[in-house]
Amino acid sequence: MAMEVTQILLNAQSVDSTVRKHSEETLKQFQEQNLPGFLLSLSGELANEEKPVDSRKLAGLILKNALDAKEQHRKFELVQRWLSLDMAVKAQIKTCLLQTLSSPVPDAHSTASQVIAKVAGIELPQKQWPELIGSLLSNIHQVPAHVKQATLETLGYLCEEVSPEVVDQDQVNKILTAVVQGMNAEEGNNDVRLAATRALYNALSFAQANFNNDMERDFIMRVVCEATQSPEVKIRQAAFECLVSISSTYYEKLAPYIQDIFNITAKAVKEDVEPVALQAIEFWSSICDEEIDILEDFGGDFTADSDVPCYYFIKQALPALVPMLLETLLKQEEDQDQDEGAWNLAMAGGTCLGLVARTVGDEIVPLVMPFIQENISKPDWRQREAATYAFGSILEGPSPDKLTPLVNVALNFMLTALTKDPNSHVKDTTAWTLGRIFEFLHGSTVETPIITPANCQLIITVLLQAMKDAPNVAEKSCGALYFLAQGYEDMGASSPLTPYFQEIVQALLTVTHREDAGESRLRTAAYETLNEVVRCSTDETVPMVLQLAPIIMTELHQTLEGQKLSSDEREKQSELQGLLCGCLQVIIQKLGASEPTKFVFMQYADQIMNLFLRVFACRNATVHEEAMLAIGALAYATGPDFAKYMPEFYKYLEMGLQNFEEYQVCAVTVGVVGDVCRALEDKILPYCDGIMTQLLKDLSSNQLHRSVKPPIFSCLGDIALAIGENFEKYLMYAMPMLQSAAELSAHTSGADDEMVEYTNLLRNGILEAYSGIFQGFKNSPKTQLLIPYAPHILQFLDSIYMEKDMDDVVMKTAIGVLGDLADTLGSNAGSLIQQSLSSKEFLNECLSSDDHLIKESAEWAKLAITRAISV
């Protein structure tokens, strides 16, 4: 195969698609028929210096993909497959890989680095390949620079692949020594220095013990700071990336270095090339993130400053930091507003300024106001835009008392600028700033209103006018209107927007039909704003919302009329269908909320449902998601009458539940099953066998994304609640599943925050299922079927109480389940309840909770328990 494999790999990169397809097929067959031989020949190809670079590189890439995949379940299969290979085969492959690190061909040794790290990621946690790190470290003293470079690169990838507890401290020390030496200014070769600096970035999470040691930490910090001064741009950038990572990982260790770091970053921001300057600003943004988190966690409840692990670096740096950031705002790029993914010095500086405002609050205002006053009326657009951007950036953080007087002065100026400024950048930023004013300083919680009967009409006129401007300005103006409407959400009967409702809706519909509405997310923004205006509207404007329904239905109907489209047009079409389904969802929720309008709206229900069913015939995940959500709203509005749509709709419901690939669609469908249960109650019975079968299949699948599992559990509760004692036949399948999931989710010791959060979602889903089952069986002669499950459920409640990491949502649901159990099983469970911890300590804790929902739940549970015990 040796000669052939080279040719096949080269053919797989051929321009001719027939040749390419044929060789891809051959590779696939080779892999399926003889995996060990296949992997060996790839590693041999990669290691062979006589072979062409293209075939070596692809060989390495295929090897890497044979060890790792994005999807969890696929990754698990590949890991198991590698572990079960013959030891001798694996040893031979690893020898080839290590040998390739010495190759003078950059593409070959760089690919080998990545593959070695993937193998290490599988084997080191299994206590296999213990000699790897030692043999890599012995390479560091090799003379050829490219071997050193490749080895450092490998160490970097290795630290990315394996978790710190897999490597013992002695080896960590040696890796860090090698990496830091490679970064040293004495290292003459820039490729080596760069590889070392990038490796340190990945190795930082391993360096906990080293950062606790003053000498070692000083040494690492010195080398990183020196590397920020290297003549080589890429090394400077990589060194600043290390500083950014250190700022979040080792925040509490930074105090001795912060002054030096300020000087280094300030110089970089002022003088260095953009990629380096951006990282220098990122350092300060990262410090802000840390301090915002710390101050939020501790809220206002700390007594002495010493209790808070916050070093107030931003507060101390303010007088120097703010001027440095303001300076960057003048470095805009000509076309940044048109480019979706634009990111430059001015944008990074403004973002950082916004974070600084959130960190220090009122103290930033006097430092920024002079800059604004100085530049806001200058003839150069850059100065006017920078001043506006600075103002918009500091609106979140400082108190309304501090900002309101300034905004009152600025508002008219901004409205004039949005209509009259000759420069599109300035208009864009002005509209964005107005949006921020309405987002943070307008609404029912703000004491002094910024928007008054005197200026309301002018604001609306200006925004509607600006929606006719260039797409980027129009999009920001839609955004401002969105927050304007949102601020009137809790107004009750009458809203200042009511007189303008018709005009606003008309203007937004006009925007959606603009020729250029595809640019700058304009069409999406217009629909999002329309939805918000409808959602926050009052009873007075309901007749107009009713008129809007057939307009949106007609538009959706037009997108379904089957003209032959190119794939690009179909993509746009799908996006539009999704937006229209989303808009109908809001209209349905609005009109379904009160009886009189619901009655009038029902004339459209059949047509709307028919449109949604036609949308499902188009293959597109986002649209399915939007249509599903809208159907959920329709089911909620129509109630038991929704039964007539079930025969048609059921197959799409089933398709959604089977959609593992696009798991968001699956999750939304599960939610809609819940909506339909609530609407139909026991009329859903004929469909339950199919639905339950699919839900249980989903739960036992390891291919479905884990985020869908909690909602599936609570959906079991919705079904039980809807069909009551008819749930009997599903108990023998559902209860064991709930039980094993409950056992898994009871203990979280040693889990990270993300895992604890997920575990709480899971617990809540399981508890909602139990709650629905108990409530569904209440007052039925079949309640005794549940008695055998009571001990386990009480034990589950006890064990999550003992873990002490429940969030408030789980606490409320858990104490509710205790009440449901007592309420449904009554005296049958009395003695069991009395023996459980939950009925005493947990209940008492909930009874004295500050959260009135938990307290309410607990009071009800106490009542139910008292009744159960006293019988």
DAVENFEN-V286990 format. One line per field, one symbol per residue. psi: psi as a letter, one per 20 degrees, with the letter a starting at -180 (. if undefined). Layout:
BEGIN
psi->???
END
This chain:
BEGIN
psi->iggghggghghijqhohggggghgggggggghhngghghghghgghioiiqqhghgghghghggiiiqqgpghgggghghgghiqpggggggghggghhhhjpioghghhghghgghgghhghghjkrlhiggghghhhhjqgphhggghghgghghghhhqqhihpqhghgggghggghghiqhiohphhggghgghhhghihiijghhiioggggggghggghhhijqipghggghghhgggghhhhkgijigiihgghggggggghghrrghghghhhhghhggggghggghghibjjqfqhiiplpjlhgghighhgghghhhhijlrqgkhhhogjqoaggggggggghhghhgichihghhhghgghhihjqhphhggggggggghhjipfqqhhhhghghhhhghgghghhhipiphgggghghgggghghghkpriipgophprhhigggggggghghiiaqghghghhggghghgghijgkichpqiighjgggggggghgghjqgkiiqkkggghgggggghgghjrrhhjghhhhhhghghggggghiipmqpqrhghhggggggggghghghghgghghihqgghgghhhhigggghggghhhhipnpgggggghgghhghggghhbhiihiighghghhgggghinhgmhhggghgghhggghghghciiighihggggggghgghjpjipphiigghgghhhggghhhiciiigiigiggghggghhgghihpjpjqrgggggghhgggggghhggghgghhiqjqijhihighigggghhggghhghhkkqrhghgggghghgggghggicihjghgghiqhhifggghghhkqhohggggghhgggghggghhi.
END
